[in-house]
Amino acid sequence: MSTLSEDERDIVALAGEFVDERVRPRVRDYESVDKYPAEFIEEMKKMGFFGLLAPAEHGGADVSAACFARVTEELARGWMSLAGAIGGHSVITYLIRAFGTPDQRERYLPPMADGTLRATMALTEPGGGSDLQAMRTHAVADGDDLLITGSKTWISNARHSGLIGLLCVTDQDARPAHQGMSVLLVEPGEGLHISKNLPKLGYRGVEACELVFDRMRVPASAVLGGAPNEGWAQMMRGLEVGRIQVAARAVGVAQAALDDAVTYAQERESFGKPIWKHQSVGNLLADMATKVQAARLLTEDAARRLDEGVRADMEAGMAKLFASEAAMQVALDAMRVHGGYGFSKEFEVERYFRDAPLMILGEGTNEIQRNVIAAQLIARNPIN
Ligand SMILES: Cc1cc2nc3c(=O)[nH]c(=O)nc-3n(C[C@H](O)[C@H](O)[C@H](O)COP(=O)(O)OP(=O)(O)OC[C@H]3O[C@@H](n4cnc5c(N)ncnc54)[C@H](O)[C@@H]3O)c2cc1C
């Protein structure tokens, strides 16, 4: 927090107030019935949360990745789904900002900054999300256009997005396959079918859907940056932002679980004293607090590296791996502290426990993060 500018600290504080005053008192009204949180999203637009990573010249807040992570954490402390609503959107903002043509930047960044245009990213396919190089969705030239065929699944915020950052194959003969991939900036229209919302354990309120592209026609100018077959490297850079965002979501969920456990452990008594005074419960709280802080610092470290403009895939992977596993454990331990009430819908703890696993699976599973970390570890420390 100390490394943020004064303006950035104000933005984080604004997110915290929004969560405490608006979100936490009402989250159950939406979450329990899986209702889209339209009013929260509108408020988030007004507060500029969809434009955190957009450049100031295009109306964005243009904050550091470290500030973006802290705002994400605050939103997730209230409800992880709200942090998810700015997740893919912010990755695509970052990609257009970093790699977009002047026309793409002019067309998309201003409405993305104020949230009137929301974006999602589409990588995962029904046949697999980890092995992205085996993806089948492809686009072929047809005159001045491209025709897209294939399907993507688990695409968050699909119905509410006016722009899809689609990773697909544009050169089917390229070997290795990643050299023949592009990111297409696709505006939903004829030829795109969006399935009904996929039912899920947590991360409720915001939808995840399957997208089917049936020879969907887009102009060749939809290729991010204008030149095809650059998409893999572009998206890998975007995923550094995405993984820092997922790590920050995990920190927020873990912090919420810790806060609730600390409160409950002082209110609840057994054997004539508050339960935190039983050493087993006190130790649980101590370990939970330590994990949350370690996860936050790893996330901040990865974000700082991104802000310095250097490769951050190992650090983002470490943050995402550690923070998500910590969030799952802290959510479970918060349930232990609450005893039987932790299992009850009367308390928020069961929601943290349902939301935490997504951070283990999403934005590349933790097994994939370990592969990324190990590969970078060796690449940065070769013995010859
Ligand atoms: C609620 C939700 C929202 C999502 N939102 C989006 C979104 O907006 N956009 C998007 O593109 N995707 C999204 N996803 C998809 C998510 O990123 C994928 O589910 C994830 O990447 C894993 O892919 P998979 O489900 O196909 O699992 P698989 O790739 O089939 O993996 C299955 C298992 O095998 C393991 N595994 C696979 N390969 C390896 C390997 N090489 N080494 C070690 N272990 C391996 C995995 O770790 C996992 O344990 C979302 C998913 C969910 C559940």
The ligand as an ORCA input file, in Angstrom:
! r2SCAN-3c Opt
* xyz 0 1
  C     -16.288    -20.206    -13.721
  C     -15.240    -20.263    -14.778
  C     -14.964    -19.138    -15.532
  C     -14.023    -19.187    -16.556
  N     -13.825    -18.083    -17.346
  C     -13.048    -18.194    -18.450
  C     -12.957    -17.113    -19.384
  O     -13.535    -16.026    -19.192
  N     -12.221    -17.293    -20.514
  C     -11.559    -18.462    -20.777
  O     -10.918    -18.550    -21.815
  N     -11.630    -19.504    -19.902
  C     -12.353    -19.406    -18.762
  N     -12.440    -20.454    -17.885
  C     -11.778    -21.720    -18.222
  C     -10.555    -22.056    -17.390
  O      -9.504    -21.170    -17.676
  C     -10.212    -23.520    -17.701
  O     -11.225    -24.320    -17.121
  C      -8.855    -23.933    -17.191
  O      -7.836    -23.278    -17.912
  C      -8.623    -25.446    -17.264
  O      -8.958    -25.964    -18.513
  P      -9.894    -27.261    -18.591
  O     -11.081    -27.003    -17.739
  O     -10.118    -27.596    -20.010
  O      -9.047    -28.398    -17.896
  P      -8.016    -29.406    -18.618
  O      -7.080    -28.618    -19.455
  O      -8.775    -30.498    -19.259
  O      -7.217    -29.973    -17.358
  C      -7.731    -31.043    -16.547
  C      -6.701    -31.358    -15.473
  O      -5.464    -31.799    -16.065
  C      -4.391    -30.984    -15.621
  N      -3.420    -30.791    -16.694
  C      -3.672    -30.589    -18.009
  N      -2.536    -30.458    -18.688
  C      -1.521    -30.530    -17.785
  C      -0.094    -30.461    -17.860
  N       0.548    -30.223    -19.014
  N       0.612    -30.594    -16.716
  C      -0.013    -30.821    -15.531
  N      -1.360    -30.901    -15.400
  C      -2.095    -30.757    -16.511
  C      -5.039    -29.650    -15.223
  O      -4.222    -28.925    -14.314
  C      -6.337    -30.143    -14.599
  O      -6.050    -30.577    -13.287
  C     -13.325    -20.395    -16.808
  C     -13.563    -21.522    -16.025
  C     -14.514    -21.473    -15.026
  C     -14.783    -22.715    -14.217
*
